[in-house]
Amino acid sequence: MNGQVHSMEFSGLVAVVTGGASGIGASVVQRLLDGGARVAVLDLRIDTAHPDTFAVEADVSDLASVQKAIDAVAAELGGIDIVVNNAGIGAQGSVETVDEAEWARVLSINVTGMARVASAALPYLRRSGAAAIVNTSSVAATAGLPARALYSASKGAVLALTRAMAADHIREGIRVNAVNPGTADTPWVSRLLDSADDPGAERAALNARQPHGRLVDPNEVAEAIAYLASPRNRSTTGTSIAVDGGMQELRLRPVHD
């Protein structure tokens, strides 16, 4: 239980976590399990999914795959109350260096993928008394970062989509929110660092970019997602929580030795 004792605020609820077999998604799965939820994992590879989950292979870029997976979860677990749209991929480059095919691929996964999952889950969410959707956005949606044009565009779209979905479904009793992580200490970031000319220097630069001086722990992101998903927070909708060590809002003076 990550050294923490959580109350069972998710007891009796069914949660779906896309991209839940690794990284931030895996931390979210653990946090929801700790809170008493029954959890389903949708991922391209489910061999690393938590053994206490109902894991289904699914590709969020394929509508038929998503629909089949969501229906399987509802049939197996008796409905769906919470959707965590966490599946996504990174992308590097400027508008000059990223080709058309990559634009289409990343937007289909990072943006339209969330719409596919939410659309498939809506008939089940409407039957829930505690329905919530949480979308994983990024600090890249709110701060201009170099060589992240496509990724930033996709995550900015997630923020706008979150607000629009919240407006569409609030009268159906479905809350929709987002979380904006800074650079998190995940397998994807580790692979990015490993490919750098000087991995140690690159990690130090990423640490320094966030005012609290380190990468974000995925468990910290999971706590914010749990807050937004929790039925205790029914007045929170159409908003986002930054978990970025102050990267978006703080402007610190440089430290001189």
FENMO-V641822 format. One record per pair of residues at least 4 apart in sequence whose ideal C-beta (glycine too) atoms are under 6 Angstrom apart, sorted by the first residue. I is the first residue (numbers start at 0). J is the second residue. D is the distance in Angstrom with one decimal. If there is no record, write none. Layout:
I&J&D  I&J&D
This chain:
0&33&4.9  1&218&5.6  5&33&4.5  5&34&5.0  7&35&3.6  8&34&5.3  8&229&5.1  8&231&5.7  9&31&5.7  9&34&3.9  9&35&4.7  9&36&3.6  10&35&3.5  12&36&5.1  12&80&4.2  12&129&6.0  13&37&5.1  13&76&4.5  13&78&5.6  13&79&5.3  13&80&5.2  14&31&4.9  14&36&4.6  14&38&5.0  14&81&3.9  15&39&4.8  15&72&5.7  15&79&5.8  15&82&5.0  16&24&5.4  16&27&5.3  16&28&5.2  16&40&5.7  16&83&4.5  16&85&5.9  17&41&4.6  17&59&5.9  17&84&5.8  17&85&5.4  17&86&3.8  17&116&5.8  18&24&4.1  18&42&5.8  18&85&4.4  18&86&3.4  19&24&4.0  19&28&4.7  19&40&3.7  19&42&5.9  20&40&5.7  20&42&4.0  20&45&5.7  20&47&4.7  20&48&4.4  21&25&5.3  21&47&5.8  21&186&5.6  22&185&3.9  22&186&5.6  23&183&5.9  23&217&4.6  23&220&5.1  24&85&4.5  26&217&4.0  26&218&4.9  26&221&4.0  27&83&5.5  27&221&4.5  27&224&5.3  28&38&5.4  28&49&5.2  30&221&4.1  30&225&4.9  31&36&4.2  31&38&5.1  32&38&5.6  32&51&5.8  37&76&5.3  38&52&4.7  39&53&4.5  39&72&4.2  40&48&4.3  40&52&4.7  40&54&4.4  41&55&5.5  41&57&4.1  41&68&5.1  45&54&3.9  45&56&5.6  48&52&5.5  48&54&3.8  53&75&5.3  55&68&4.5  55&71&5.5  57&64&5.2  57&68&3.7  58&64&4.4  59&65&6.0  59&86&4.8  59&108&5.9  59&112&3.3  60&107&4.6  60&108&5.0  60&112&5.8  62&115&5.4  65&115&4.5  65&116&5.6  65&119&5.3  66&119&4.9  69&119&4.0  69&120&5.4  72&76&5.8  73&78&5.7  73&79&5.4  73&123&4.9  78&123&5.4  79&120&5.3  79&123&3.9  80&127&4.3  80&129&5.4  81&131&5.1  81&228&4.9  82&120&4.9  82&132&4.7  83&133&5.0  83&224&6.0  84&113&4.1  84&116&5.6  84&134&4.5  85&135&4.5  86&112&6.0  87&109&4.6  88&108&5.4  89&150&5.8  89&187&5.8  90&105&4.8  90&149&4.3  90&150&4.4  91&146&5.4  92&96&3.9  92&97&4.2  92&146&5.8  93&148&5.2  94&148&4.9  97&101&5.1  97&149&4.9  102&149&5.9  105&109&5.6  105&149&5.4  105&153&5.6  106&110&5.0  106&153&5.6  107&111&5.0  108&112&4.7  109&153&3.8  110&153&5.4  110&156&4.6  113&134&5.6  114&118&5.9  117&132&5.8  120&124&5.5  124&130&4.1  124&173&5.2  125&171&5.5  129&230&3.8  130&172&5.8  130&173&4.2  131&174&4.7  131&228&4.7  132&175&4.6  133&176&5.6  133&224&5.0  133&227&4.7  133&228&5.2  134&157&5.3  134&161&5.0  134&177&4.5  135&178&5.9  136&140&4.8  136&154&4.9  136&157&4.3  136&158&5.1  136&177&4.5  136&179&4.9  137&154&4.1  137&179&5.8  138&142&5.4  138&179&5.5  138&181&4.9  138&243&4.5  138&246&5.3  138&247&5.5  139&144&5.4  139&147&5.4  139&150&5.6  139&151&4.3  139&154&4.9  140&154&4.0  140&155&4.4  140&158&4.8  141&247&5.1  142&247&5.5  147&151&4.8  151&155&6.0  156&160&5.9  158&177&5.9  161&175&5.6  161&177&4.2  162&237&5.1  164&175&4.3  165&169&6.0  165&175&4.0  165&236&4.8  165&237&3.4  168&173&3.9  169&236&5.9  174&236&4.0  176&227&4.2  176&238&5.6  177&239&4.1  178&223&4.8  178&224&5.4  178&240&5.3  179&239&5.3  179&241&4.6  180&215&5.5  180&220&4.7  180&242&5.0  181&209&5.1  181&215&4.8  181&243&3.1  181&244&5.4  181&246&4.8  182&205&5.2  182&214&5.5  183&215&4.4  183&217&5.4  184&214&4.1  192&198&4.7  192&201&5.3  192&202&5.4  193&198&5.8  195&201&4.0  206&212&5.8  206&213&5.1  209&244&3.7  209&246&4.9  210&244&5.6  210&245&3.8  210&249&4.7  210&251&5.4  211&244&3.6  215&219&5.7  215&242&5.9  219&242&5.5  220&242&5.0  223&240&4.6  223&242&4.9  241&247&5.2  243&247&5.5  245&249&3.7
